[in-house]
Amino acid sequence: MTASTAHFPYALRPLVAGDAADVLAAFTSHPDMARQGDVASFADADRYIAGLTAPGSRHCPWAIENEGHLVGLVCVTVDAVNRSGWFWYWMRADARGKGVMQRAAATVAAWALEAGGLERLELGHRVNNPASGAVARAAGFVQEGTERGKFLIDGVRVDVDTYGRLQSDPHPSTPHLLLSSH
Ligand SMILES: CC(C)(COP(=O)(O)OP(=O)(O)OC[C@H]1O[C@@H](n2cnc3c(N)ncnc32)[C@H](O)[C@@H]1OP(=O)(O)O)[C@@H](O)C(=O)NCCC(=O)NCCS
């Protein structure tokens, strides 16, 4: 544990069924959460969590917890054949902008490339979502390209910047959160 993790009131632990109310709160906190999945009710949140935590699932979902509540999620969706993972994240709107997601993403990326046994992580974000790019870079990801006109959103084609982090890449200096696997 570093001094910076000791007094920072956020930590990571696996997503669990009991997080449904907090997942619903996050999905209803901002319109931009609509692109993260279809969660508009408690039952939807239950299903969302069940899909990510089912036995044998390819997903490794880590809840960001603050004062006993989930406020965000960082997930690695594993491609076992290629020992790689698709990396994605979201944060409840009122918990954003505090640097927590940068720390959470750096922590989960390090976990995935060390304990998780993966050799490559990858992600993509719309170019009009610069906060996501800042999170990726803080977690040690390197921009590898741009997929031009990838998405059609409200009638406009939007580019997506693509990022990767290899096991052999330098570790970022971003402080970690405490991560507990149970
Ligand atoms: C993307 C998301 C997770 C970021 O969460 P967050 O809590 O704001 O993240 P952090 O506070 O840890 O870091 C955000 C960084 O983005 C930067 N940032 C925020 N808005 C920005 C903007 N408009 N332009 C440039 N940088 C911006 C912040 O300054 C900060 O970087 P810094 O510390 O170097 O200054 C959050 O906005 C979210 O959940 N969005 C909806 C879901 C989503 O888009 N997920 C990613 C899909 S690819």
The ligand as an ORCA input file, in Angstrom:
! r2SCAN-3c Opt
* xyz 0 1
  C     -15.171      8.626    -18.780
  C     -15.442      8.701    -17.284
  C     -15.359      7.302    -16.689
  C     -14.386      9.595    -16.626
  O     -14.627      9.621    -15.247
  P     -14.021     10.779    -14.310
  O     -14.503     10.522    -12.940
  O     -14.290     12.107    -14.883
  O     -12.462     10.475    -14.424
  P     -11.265     11.143    -13.608
  O     -11.775     12.268    -12.751
  O     -10.513     10.050    -12.945
  O     -10.350     11.709    -14.782
  C     -10.918     12.488    -15.807
  C      -9.827     13.191    -16.597
  O     -10.403     13.697    -17.785
  C     -10.137     15.069    -17.871
  N     -11.253     15.693    -18.572
  C     -12.540     15.764    -18.173
  N     -13.243     16.449    -19.088
  C     -12.379     16.799    -20.062
  C     -12.502     17.524    -21.272
  N     -13.683     18.003    -21.669
  N     -11.405     17.709    -22.029
  C     -10.212     17.191    -21.645
  N     -10.026     16.493    -20.510
  C     -11.112     16.302    -19.732
  C     -10.035     15.518    -16.437
  O      -9.385     16.766    -16.349
  C      -9.226     14.372    -15.866
  O      -7.861     14.425    -16.249
  P      -6.714     15.161    -15.394
  O      -6.805     14.639    -13.995
  O      -5.472     14.781    -16.113
  O      -7.021     16.618    -15.441
  C     -16.847      9.313    -16.990
  O     -16.937     10.569    -17.628
  C     -17.999      8.428    -17.452
  O     -18.391      7.517    -16.740
  N     -18.549      8.719    -18.632
  C     -19.669      7.937    -19.146
  C     -19.243      6.536    -19.531
  C     -18.067      6.563    -20.485
  O     -17.975      7.412    -21.364
  N     -17.161      5.589    -20.297
  C     -16.012      5.439    -21.156
  C     -16.430      4.771    -22.422
  S     -15.077      4.689    -23.556
*
